[in-house]
Amino acid sequence: MRVGAGLRRCRMGGCRRWLGLCLLLALAAPGGALQNVTAQLFGPEAYGMLAAFGDFNSDKQTDLFVLRGGNELIIFLADQKEPYFKPRVKLPMKSLSVTITSVVPGDYDGDSQMDVLLTTRAQNHGRDELSVFIFWGHNQTLDLNHKTMLNKTFHDEPLVMENLSWHPALETQTKMYIPHSHAFIDLNNDFTADLFLTTSSNPENIQFETWVNKDGNFSKPGESKKKPSGVKVVGQSVFADFDGDGQSEHLLPVCEDKTCQKSAIYLTKLGLDQWIPVLQDFRNKDTLWGFVPYQNDTSSTEVSFPITLHIGDYNMDGYPDALAILKNTSGSNQQAFLLENVPCNNVSCKSVRRMFKVFWELSDLNQIKDAVVATFFDIYEDGILDIIVLSKGYSNKDFAIHTLKNNFEADAYFVKVIVLSGLCSNDCPRKITPFGVNQPGPYIKYTTVDANGYLKNGSAGQLSQSAHFALQLPYNVLGLGRSANFLDHLYVGIPRPLGEKSIRRQEWTAIIPNSQLIVIPYPHNVPRSWSAKLYLTPSNIVLLTAIALIGVCVFILAIIGILHWQEKKADDREKRQEAHRFHFDAM
């Protein structure tokens, strides 16, 4: 009864309001921002052309493949001490009198060690005469003398699909579009990678063909689409589950005039006959921005990049965002911008329910002038995608590298999935565990329940593109939004060889959010024997929650202590009154 009275006094004194305020302050998370951490990551070595990602030394950390001077490959290995990326492996090509044009890491001989495929151009040849070298990885090093050169020249950079072999793959006379954006990704929801091609009989007649993989062979085009009407410049096709329906959509950045004064991004998918605009507004106040057109000038020594979107879920809401390079159409400045995936607010994108919106105000990103490439990268291996930007100005041949940490904080969750080659398991050659060997073609899909109780899907392809600085990560970070529920189902499928019709797919259930799942598909043809290693990745959300919980507990203990002290004082007062009353009655 006295305790009740004490609580009533506390409520009258405003304890409830103070408790509510403390809970709000403790649980509130700071807003997102970018922080330039270039010096911490690279020290004085922050220059060169970022060409690819991969775990070269099998330490479960992603390394960076950087070109310098046009004729040297530097592999920056991830380290635990600053600077966190150090130039440990160097492959000089100056003696061969070639310029390196692309880098594609992978395991090309099946020994579970990372090899490196380079395309090169002789200094006295045109841009459409490329040679291919493969440098074989051995004990986590590359040797200039331990290489294979293919005895063919190529018109464009390769799309790496499966084990390296030389054979005709398609019965087609269609001319491939250059620069191409072919892809090796599941487009019909059967968990087997199909083949997407960009073709062109002439510069005005660009088409997109989907060759479906039915038994390891690619059948005649299941679907062929022309570019959107009125488009004059076509950029690189990219693929992402844009609307969260569990199926990959085809995204295409374009210009509706030759100088890219009017830019747009269109979307389509397999079975959809039309192109849907998901971004057409490139105006910020009084400034009109647009894509930077590709300069295919064989006489120019300056590197030019195709119009490209680099995809990643920046805010972990389950809908992939993008990074793009835009140019001021009335000036000379070009910058990297974040394109945020937001709900559709106009009639034109109503059928997909989502659209892109340019995030004009990101201070650290806006400060990088003359940007040429921007892509996502999980710098700290914490499941939050950070940003790497390359800009002009370091030297005539090299770019400056800028790294921006994503300080985004919210009650959002993710799952990070990497599918290995599965060429060996516990009995790998030289006991090298193949963590992170780049593997093209796997497809990942999950189902869960969102915070409102509705079914939520998400999907992604792993390393579906490898040409023209696609800069795809060897893993997928899938945002889950604000739902902390387990993933009900996570499916992984890998490509199948020639002549096999069975689908190579496995399912895992009850996956913990904020975790990294490493899938080892060994052996390939027995999915039920595939294994998965789960690594929990505690995020800042866990820390904030712990701090909030401890703070609330301390606050409640303080209230209990105060109430107990007040109660004790009341008891002592009542005891004195009782003693006084007894003495008075005895008189």
C-alpha positions as CSV (number, residue, x, y, z in Angstrom):
1,M,0.0,0.0,0.0
2,R,2.8,2.4,0.8
3,V,4.7,1.3,-2.3
4,G,1.6,2.2,-4.3
5,A,1.5,5.6,-2.7
6,G,5.2,6.1,-3.5
7,L,4.5,5.3,-7.2
8,R,1.6,7.7,-7.2
9,R,3.9,10.4,-5.8
10,C,6.4,9.6,-8.5
11,R,3.8,9.9,-11.3
12,M,2.7,13.2,-9.9
13,G,6.3,14.3,-10.0
14,G,6.7,13.5,-13.7
15,C,8.6,10.2,-13.5
16,R,6.7,8.8,-16.5
17,R,7.6,11.8,-18.7
18,W,11.3,11.5,-17.8
19,L,11.3,7.7,-18.4
20,G,9.7,8.2,-21.8
21,L,12.2,10.9,-22.7
22,C,15.2,8.8,-21.6
23,L,14.0,5.9,-23.7
24,L,13.6,8.1,-26.8
25,L,17.1,9.6,-26.3
26,A,18.7,6.2,-25.7
27,L,17.1,4.5,-28.7
28,A,17.5,7.4,-31.2
29,A,20.1,6.7,-33.9
30,P,22.2,9.4,-35.5
31,G,21.5,10.3,-39.2
32,G,23.5,8.9,-42.1
33,A,26.5,10.7,-43.6
34,L,29.7,10.0,-45.6
35,Q,33.2,10.3,-44.1
36,N,36.3,10.5,-46.2
37,V,38.7,7.8,-44.9
38,T,41.1,7.6,-47.9
39,A,44.2,8.3,-45.7
40,Q,43.3,5.5,-43.3
41,L,42.9,3.0,-46.1
42,F,45.7,3.8,-48.5
43,G,48.1,6.3,-46.9
44,P,50.1,7.9,-49.7
45,E,49.2,5.1,-52.2
46,A,45.7,6.4,-53.1
47,Y,46.1,6.6,-56.8
48,G,45.6,4.3,-59.8
49,M,42.7,2.8,-61.7
50,L,40.5,0.5,-59.6
51,A,39.8,-2.5,-61.9
52,A,38.4,-5.4,-59.9
53,F,37.7,-6.9,-56.5
54,G,38.6,-10.3,-55.1
55,D,40.0,-12.2,-52.1
56,F,43.5,-12.9,-53.6
57,N,45.1,-14.4,-50.5
58,S,42.1,-16.4,-49.1
59,D,41.9,-14.5,-45.8
60,K,38.2,-13.8,-46.1
61,Q,38.8,-10.1,-46.8
62,T,38.3,-8.5,-50.2
63,D,41.4,-7.1,-51.9
64,L,41.6,-4.4,-54.5
65,F,43.1,-4.8,-58.0
66,V,44.5,-1.5,-59.2
67,L,46.2,-0.5,-62.5
68,R,48.9,2.1,-62.6
69,G,50.7,3.8,-65.5
70,G,48.6,1.7,-67.9
71,N,51.1,-1.2,-67.7
72,E,51.3,-2.4,-64.1
73,L,48.9,-4.3,-61.9
74,I,49.0,-3.7,-58.2
75,I,47.0,-5.9,-55.8
76,F,46.2,-4.1,-52.5
77,L,45.8,-6.7,-49.8
78,A,43.5,-6.0,-46.9
79,D,45.3,-5.6,-43.5
80,Q,44.3,-5.2,-39.9
81,K,46.5,-2.1,-39.3
82,E,46.5,1.3,-41.0
83,P,46.7,1.8,-43.9
84,Y,44.2,-1.0,-44.2
85,F,45.1,-1.7,-47.9
86,K,48.7,-2.2,-48.7
87,P,50.3,-2.8,-52.2
88,R,51.7,-6.3,-51.7
89,V,51.6,-7.9,-55.1
90,K,52.9,-6.2,-58.2
91,L,52.8,-7.4,-61.8
92,P,54.7,-5.1,-64.2
93,M,53.8,-5.4,-67.9
94,K,56.1,-2.7,-69.3
95,S,58.5,-5.1,-70.8
96,L,55.7,-6.5,-73.0
97,S,55.0,-3.0,-74.5
98,V,51.3,-3.3,-73.9
99,T,48.6,-1.3,-72.1
100,I,46.3,-3.2,-69.7
101,T,42.6,-2.5,-70.4
102,S,40.8,-4.8,-68.0
103,V,41.4,-7.2,-65.1
104,V,39.2,-10.3,-64.3
105,P,40.3,-12.3,-61.2
106,G,39.1,-15.9,-61.0
107,D,40.1,-19.6,-60.7
108,Y,40.8,-20.6,-64.2
109,D,42.6,-23.9,-63.6
110,G,40.5,-25.4,-60.7
111,D,43.2,-25.3,-58.0
112,S,41.2,-23.0,-55.8
113,Q,43.8,-20.3,-56.0
114,M,43.1,-17.0,-57.6
115,D,44.4,-16.4,-61.1
116,V,44.2,-13.1,-63.0
117,L,43.0,-12.6,-66.6
118,L,44.2,-9.4,-68.2
119,T,43.2,-7.9,-71.6
120,T,45.9,-5.8,-73.2
121,R,46.3,-3.6,-76.2
122,A,49.5,-3.2,-78.1
123,Q,50.7,0.3,-78.1
124,N,50.7,0.5,-81.9
125,H,47.3,-1.1,-82.4
126,G,43.7,0.1,-82.3
127,R,41.3,-0.2,-79.5
128,D,39.5,-3.2,-81.0
129,E,42.6,-5.5,-81.1
130,L,42.9,-7.0,-77.6
131,S,45.1,-9.8,-76.4
132,V,44.3,-12.0,-73.4
133,F,46.9,-13.1,-70.8
134,I,46.2,-15.4,-67.8
135,F,48.7,-15.2,-65.0
136,W,48.4,-18.3,-62.8
137,G,48.2,-17.8,-59.0
138,H,50.7,-19.9,-57.0
139,N,51.2,-19.6,-53.3
140,Q,49.3,-16.3,-53.3
141,T,51.6,-14.6,-55.7
142,L,51.7,-13.9,-59.5
143,D,54.7,-14.6,-61.6
144,L,55.3,-12.7,-64.9
145,N,56.9,-15.8,-66.3
146,H,54.0,-18.1,-65.3
147,K,51.4,-17.1,-67.8
148,T,49.3,-18.2,-70.8
149,M,48.6,-16.0,-73.8
150,L,45.6,-16.9,-75.9
151,N,46.5,-17.1,-79.6
152,K,43.6,-15.0,-80.7
153,T,42.9,-11.3,-80.7
154,F,39.5,-9.9,-79.6
155,H,37.4,-7.0,-80.6
156,D,36.1,-6.3,-77.1
157,E,36.6,-7.3,-73.4
158,P,35.5,-10.7,-72.4
159,L,32.4,-11.8,-70.4
160,V,33.8,-14.5,-68.1
161,M,31.1,-17.2,-67.5
162,E,32.4,-20.6,-66.5
163,N,35.5,-22.7,-66.7
164,L,37.9,-21.4,-69.3
165,S,37.6,-23.1,-72.7
166,W,37.6,-22.1,-76.4
167,H,34.6,-23.2,-78.4
168,P,31.7,-21.7,-80.3
169,A,28.9,-21.1,-77.9
170,L,26.1,-19.6,-80.0
171,E,24.9,-20.2,-83.5
172,T,24.4,-16.6,-84.4
173,Q,25.7,-14.2,-87.0
174,T,24.5,-11.1,-85.1
175,K,27.2,-8.5,-84.6
176,M,27.9,-7.7,-81.0
177,Y,27.6,-4.1,-79.8
178,I,30.8,-2.4,-78.6
179,P,31.3,-1.5,-75.8
180,H,29.1,-4.5,-74.8
181,S,27.3,-5.1,-71.5
182,H,26.6,-8.8,-71.8
183,A,25.6,-10.6,-68.7
184,F,25.6,-14.1,-67.3
185,I,22.6,-14.1,-64.9
186,D,19.3,-15.9,-64.2
187,L,16.5,-14.0,-66.0
188,N,13.7,-16.6,-65.9
189,N,13.6,-17.6,-62.2
190,D,15.0,-21.1,-62.6
191,F,18.2,-20.4,-60.6
192,T,20.3,-21.2,-63.7
193,A,22.3,-18.4,-65.3
194,D,21.1,-17.4,-68.8
195,L,23.0,-15.3,-71.3
196,F,22.1,-11.7,-72.0
197,L,23.6,-10.1,-75.1
198,T,23.8,-6.6,-76.6
199,T,23.8,-6.7,-80.4
200,S,23.8,-4.2,-83.2
201,S,23.6,-4.4,-86.9
202,N,24.2,-0.7,-87.1
203,P,24.7,2.1,-84.4
204,E,21.0,3.0,-84.6
205,N,19.7,-0.6,-84.4
206,I,20.7,-1.8,-80.9
207,Q,18.9,-4.9,-79.6
208,F,19.0,-6.9,-76.4
209,E,18.8,-10.7,-76.6
210,T,18.1,-13.2,-73.8
211,W,19.4,-16.7,-74.5
212,V,17.8,-19.1,-72.1
213,N,19.9,-21.9,-70.5
214,K,17.8,-25.1,-70.7
215,D,20.4,-27.9,-70.5
216,G,23.7,-26.2,-70.4
217,N,23.2,-25.0,-73.9
218,F,21.8,-21.5,-74.7
219,S,18.8,-21.8,-76.9
220,K,17.8,-19.3,-79.5
221,P,16.7,-15.9,-78.2
222,G,13.8,-16.4,-75.9
223,E,13.2,-12.7,-76.2
224,S,14.7,-9.8,-78.2
225,K,14.0,-6.2,-77.4
226,K,14.9,-3.0,-79.2
227,K,16.3,0.0,-77.3
228,P,13.7,2.5,-76.0
229,S,12.2,4.7,-78.8
230,G,13.9,8.1,-79.2
231,V,17.1,7.0,-77.6
232,K,20.3,8.2,-79.2
233,V,23.0,7.0,-76.8
234,V,22.8,3.7,-75.0
235,G,24.8,3.0,-71.8
236,Q,25.7,-0.3,-70.1
237,S,22.9,-2.6,-69.1
238,V,22.8,-3.7,-65.4
239,F,20.6,-6.1,-63.5
240,A,19.1,-5.8,-60.1
241,D,15.9,-6.8,-58.2
242,F,14.8,-3.2,-58.5
243,D,11.2,-3.6,-57.1
244,G,11.8,-6.4,-54.6
245,D,9.7,-9.0,-56.3
246,G,12.4,-11.7,-56.3
247,Q,13.2,-11.3,-60.0
248,S,16.0,-9.4,-61.7
249,E,15.1,-6.3,-63.8
250,H,17.1,-4.9,-66.7
251,L,18.1,-1.3,-66.0
252,L,19.4,0.9,-68.9
253,P,20.9,4.4,-68.7
254,V,20.4,6.3,-71.9
255,C,20.6,9.8,-73.5
256,E,17.8,11.0,-75.8
257,D,20.3,13.2,-77.7
258,K,23.9,12.8,-78.9
259,T,25.4,15.2,-76.3
260,C,23.4,13.8,-73.3
261,Q,21.5,17.1,-72.6
262,K,18.5,14.9,-71.8
263,S,19.3,11.7,-69.9
264,A,17.0,8.9,-68.5
265,I,17.1,5.5,-66.9
266,Y,14.7,2.8,-68.2
267,L,13.6,-0.6,-66.8
268,T,12.3,-3.7,-68.3
269,K,12.2,-7.4,-67.4
270,L,11.7,-10.8,-69.1
271,G,8.1,-11.0,-70.3
272,L,7.5,-7.2,-70.1
273,D,7.0,-5.7,-73.6
274,Q,7.7,-2.1,-72.7
275,W,10.4,0.1,-71.3
276,I,9.4,2.0,-68.1
277,P,11.2,5.2,-67.1
278,V,12.4,5.1,-63.5
279,L,14.4,8.4,-63.7
280,Q,14.0,11.3,-66.0
281,D,14.4,14.3,-63.7
282,F,18.1,15.3,-63.7
283,R,17.6,19.0,-62.8
284,N,18.9,20.3,-59.5
285,K,17.5,23.8,-58.9
286,D,18.8,25.7,-61.9
287,T,21.4,23.2,-63.0
288,L,20.7,20.5,-65.6
289,W,22.9,17.3,-65.3
290,G,23.3,14.4,-67.6
291,F,25.3,11.3,-68.3
292,V,28.8,11.5,-69.7
293,P,28.9,10.0,-73.2
294,Y,31.5,7.3,-74.1
295,Q,34.3,8.6,-76.4
296,N,35.3,5.7,-78.7
297,D,38.2,7.7,-80.2
298,T,41.0,5.3,-81.2
299,S,43.5,8.1,-81.5
300,S,42.9,9.4,-78.0
301,T,45.1,8.2,-75.1
302,E,42.7,9.3,-72.5
303,V,40.6,6.6,-70.9
304,S,36.8,6.9,-71.5
305,F,34.2,4.9,-69.6
306,P,30.8,3.8,-70.9
307,I,27.7,5.2,-69.2
308,T,27.4,2.8,-66.2
309,L,25.3,2.4,-63.1
310,H,26.9,0.6,-60.2
311,I,24.3,-1.1,-58.0
312,G,24.2,-1.6,-54.2
313,D,21.7,-1.2,-51.3
314,Y,23.1,1.9,-49.7
315,N,20.5,2.2,-46.9
316,M,19.7,-1.5,-46.5
317,D,16.0,-1.0,-47.1
318,G,15.8,-4.0,-49.5
319,Y,15.7,-2.0,-52.7
320,P,19.0,-1.5,-54.6
321,D,20.3,2.0,-55.1
322,A,22.9,3.1,-57.7
323,L,25.9,5.3,-58.2
324,A,26.3,7.3,-61.5
325,I,28.7,9.9,-62.9
326,L,26.8,13.0,-64.1
327,K,28.1,16.1,-65.9
328,N,26.9,19.6,-65.7
329,T,25.4,20.2,-69.1
330,S,26.2,23.9,-69.1
331,G,29.7,23.5,-67.5
332,S,32.6,21.2,-67.4
333,N,32.3,19.7,-63.9
334,Q,31.3,16.0,-63.5
335,Q,30.6,14.4,-60.2
336,A,29.4,11.1,-58.6
337,F,25.9,11.0,-57.4
338,L,23.8,8.5,-55.4
339,L,20.6,7.5,-57.0
340,E,18.2,6.4,-54.2
341,N,15.5,3.8,-54.9
342,V,12.3,5.3,-53.6
343,P,8.5,4.7,-54.0
344,C,7.1,5.8,-57.4
345,N,5.4,9.2,-57.3
346,N,4.2,9.5,-60.9
347,V,2.1,7.6,-63.4
348,S,5.0,6.5,-65.7
349,C,6.6,4.1,-63.1
350,K,3.4,3.0,-61.4
351,S,3.6,-0.6,-62.8
352,V,6.9,-1.2,-60.9
353,R,6.1,0.9,-57.9
354,R,9.6,2.2,-57.5
355,M,11.8,4.9,-59.1
356,F,15.3,6.5,-58.8
357,K,15.7,9.9,-57.1
358,V,19.0,11.7,-57.3
359,F,20.5,12.4,-53.9
360,W,21.9,15.8,-54.7
361,E,23.2,16.7,-51.2
362,L,26.0,14.4,-49.9
363,S,28.7,16.8,-48.9
364,D,31.8,14.5,-49.0
365,L,30.7,13.0,-52.3
366,N,30.0,16.5,-53.8
367,Q,33.5,17.7,-52.9
368,I,35.1,15.2,-55.3
369,K,35.4,17.1,-58.6
370,D,36.1,15.5,-62.0
371,A,34.9,12.1,-60.9
372,V,35.0,9.3,-63.6
373,V,34.0,6.1,-61.7
374,A,32.0,5.5,-58.5
375,T,31.1,2.1,-57.1
376,F,30.1,0.4,-53.8
377,F,32.4,-1.6,-51.6
378,D,32.1,-3.0,-48.0
379,I,35.4,-1.4,-46.7
380,Y,35.1,-2.7,-43.1
381,E,33.4,-6.0,-43.9
382,D,30.5,-5.0,-41.7
383,G,27.7,-5.4,-44.2
384,I,27.3,-1.7,-44.8
385,L,28.2,-0.6,-48.4
386,D,30.7,2.3,-48.6
387,I,31.7,4.2,-51.7
388,I,34.9,4.4,-53.8
389,V,35.3,7.2,-56.3
390,L,38.0,7.7,-58.9
391,S,38.7,11.2,-60.1
392,K,41.0,12.9,-62.6
393,G,43.9,15.1,-61.5
394,Y,46.5,12.8,-60.0
395,S,48.6,12.4,-63.2
396,N,48.2,12.0,-66.9
397,K,47.9,8.2,-66.6
398,D,46.5,7.6,-63.1
399,F,43.4,8.7,-61.2
400,A,43.1,9.7,-57.6
401,I,41.3,7.2,-55.3
402,H,38.8,8.4,-52.8
403,T,37.1,6.2,-50.2
404,L,34.0,7.3,-48.3
405,K,32.7,5.5,-45.3
406,N,29.0,5.1,-45.1
407,N,28.0,6.2,-41.5
408,F,24.4,5.2,-42.2
409,E,22.7,4.2,-38.9
410,A,19.1,2.9,-38.7
411,D,17.3,-0.1,-37.4
412,A,17.8,-1.9,-40.8
413,Y,19.3,-5.3,-41.3
414,F,21.1,-7.3,-44.1
415,V,22.5,-10.6,-45.1
416,K,25.8,-11.0,-46.9
417,V,26.1,-14.0,-49.2
418,I,29.1,-15.3,-51.1
419,V,29.0,-18.4,-53.3
420,L,32.4,-20.1,-53.8
421,S,33.6,-22.2,-56.7
422,G,33.0,-25.5,-54.9
423,L,35.9,-27.1,-56.8
424,C,37.2,-28.6,-53.6
425,S,36.1,-28.8,-50.0
426,N,38.4,-30.0,-47.2
427,D,41.0,-31.6,-49.4
428,C,42.0,-28.5,-51.5
429,P,45.5,-28.5,-53.1
430,R,48.2,-27.1,-50.8
431,K,45.5,-26.8,-48.1
432,I,44.3,-23.4,-49.5
433,T,40.7,-22.9,-48.5
434,P,39.0,-21.1,-51.4
435,F,37.3,-18.3,-49.6
436,G,36.3,-15.6,-52.0
437,V,37.6,-17.0,-55.3
438,N,35.5,-15.1,-57.7
439,Q,32.8,-17.2,-59.1
440,P,30.5,-15.9,-61.9
441,G,26.9,-17.1,-62.4
442,P,25.4,-18.1,-59.0
443,Y,21.9,-16.7,-58.2
444,I,20.6,-15.9,-54.7
445,K,17.1,-15.3,-53.5
446,Y,15.5,-15.0,-50.1
447,T,12.0,-14.7,-48.6
448,T,11.1,-13.3,-45.3
449,V,8.4,-11.3,-43.5
450,D,8.7,-7.5,-43.2
451,A,8.0,-5.4,-40.1
452,N,4.3,-5.2,-41.1
453,G,3.9,-8.9,-41.5
454,Y,3.9,-8.9,-45.3
455,L,6.0,-11.4,-47.4
456,K,9.2,-9.8,-48.7
457,N,11.4,-11.1,-51.5
458,G,14.9,-10.2,-52.7
459,S,17.3,-11.6,-55.2
460,A,20.7,-10.9,-56.8
461,G,23.2,-12.5,-59.2
462,Q,26.8,-12.9,-58.3
463,L,29.5,-11.5,-60.7
464,S,27.2,-11.4,-63.7
465,Q,29.4,-9.0,-65.7
466,S,33.1,-8.6,-66.0
467,A,33.9,-6.2,-68.9
468,H,34.5,-2.4,-69.0
469,F,35.1,-1.9,-65.3
470,A,31.9,-3.5,-64.2
471,L,33.5,-3.5,-60.7
472,Q,31.1,-6.1,-59.3
473,L,31.8,-7.4,-55.8
474,P,32.5,-11.1,-55.3
475,Y,29.6,-11.2,-52.8
476,N,26.1,-9.8,-52.5
477,V,24.8,-7.6,-49.6
478,L,21.0,-7.9,-49.5
479,G,19.2,-5.4,-47.5
480,L,16.3,-6.6,-45.3
481,G,14.8,-3.3,-44.2
482,R,13.7,-2.8,-40.6
483,S,12.6,-6.4,-40.0
484,A,14.8,-8.3,-37.6
485,N,13.0,-11.5,-38.5
486,F,14.9,-14.6,-39.6
487,L,15.1,-15.2,-43.3
488,D,12.5,-17.9,-43.8
489,H,14.2,-19.3,-46.9
490,L,17.4,-18.6,-48.7
491,Y,18.0,-20.2,-52.1
492,V,21.2,-20.5,-54.0
493,G,21.6,-21.9,-57.5
494,I,24.7,-22.3,-59.7
495,P,25.1,-22.8,-63.5
496,R,24.9,-26.3,-64.9
497,P,27.2,-27.9,-67.4
498,L,26.4,-28.9,-71.0
499,G,23.9,-31.7,-71.3
500,E,22.5,-31.5,-67.7
501,K,18.9,-30.6,-67.3
502,S,18.6,-30.8,-63.5
503,I,18.6,-27.6,-61.6
504,R,21.5,-27.2,-59.2
505,R,19.8,-25.4,-56.3
506,Q,19.9,-25.7,-52.5
507,E,17.8,-24.1,-49.8
508,W,18.6,-22.9,-46.2
509,T,16.1,-21.8,-43.6
510,A,16.0,-19.6,-40.6
511,I,19.1,-17.5,-41.5
512,I,20.0,-14.9,-38.8
513,P,20.0,-11.3,-40.0
514,N,23.2,-9.3,-40.0
515,S,25.3,-12.4,-40.9
516,Q,27.6,-13.5,-43.6
517,L,26.8,-16.8,-45.3
518,I,29.6,-18.5,-47.2
519,V,28.1,-21.2,-49.5
520,I,30.4,-24.1,-50.6
521,P,28.6,-26.0,-53.5
522,Y,30.6,-29.2,-53.2
523,P,30.1,-31.4,-55.1
524,H,28.3,-29.4,-57.8
525,N,25.9,-32.1,-58.8
526,V,24.7,-33.0,-55.3
527,P,23.0,-29.9,-53.9
528,R,21.9,-31.6,-50.7
529,S,25.6,-32.0,-49.8
530,W,26.4,-28.4,-50.2
531,S,27.5,-26.7,-47.0
532,A,27.2,-23.1,-45.7
533,K,29.3,-21.3,-43.0
534,L,27.5,-18.6,-41.1
535,Y,29.4,-15.7,-39.6
536,L,27.5,-13.3,-37.4
537,T,28.4,-9.6,-38.1
538,P,27.5,-7.5,-35.1
539,S,26.6,-4.0,-36.3
540,N,26.4,-0.6,-34.6
541,I,22.7,-1.3,-34.1
542,V,23.5,-4.1,-31.7
543,L,25.9,-1.8,-29.8
544,L,23.3,1.0,-29.7
545,T,20.7,-1.4,-28.5
546,A,23.0,-2.7,-25.7
547,I,23.8,0.8,-24.6
548,A,20.1,1.7,-24.6
549,L,19.3,-1.4,-22.7
550,I,22.0,-0.8,-20.1
551,G,20.9,2.9,-19.8
552,V,17.3,2.0,-19.3
553,C,18.3,-0.6,-16.7
554,V,20.5,1.9,-14.8
555,F,17.6,4.4,-15.0
556,I,15.1,2.0,-13.6
557,L,17.5,0.8,-10.9
558,A,18.0,4.5,-9.9
559,I,14.2,5.0,-9.7
560,I,13.8,1.8,-7.6
561,G,16.7,3.0,-5.3
562,I,15.0,6.4,-4.8
563,L,11.6,4.8,-4.2
564,H,13.2,2.3,-1.8
565,W,15.0,5.2,0.1
566,Q,11.7,7.2,0.3
567,E,9.9,4.1,1.5
568,K,12.6,3.4,4.1
569,K,12.3,7.1,5.3
570,A,8.5,6.7,5.5
571,D,8.8,3.4,7.5
572,D,11.2,5.0,9.9
573,R,8.8,7.9,10.4
574,E,5.9,5.6,11.0
575,K,8.0,3.6,13.5
576,R,8.8,6.7,15.5
577,Q,5.1,7.7,15.5
578,E,4.1,4.2,16.7
579,A,6.8,4.3,19.5
580,H,5.6,7.7,20.6
581,R,1.9,6.7,20.6
582,F,2.8,3.6,22.7
583,H,4.6,5.7,25.3
584,F,1.8,8.1,25.5
585,D,-0.8,5.4,26.1
586,A,1.4,3.8,28.9
587,M,1.3,7.1,30.7
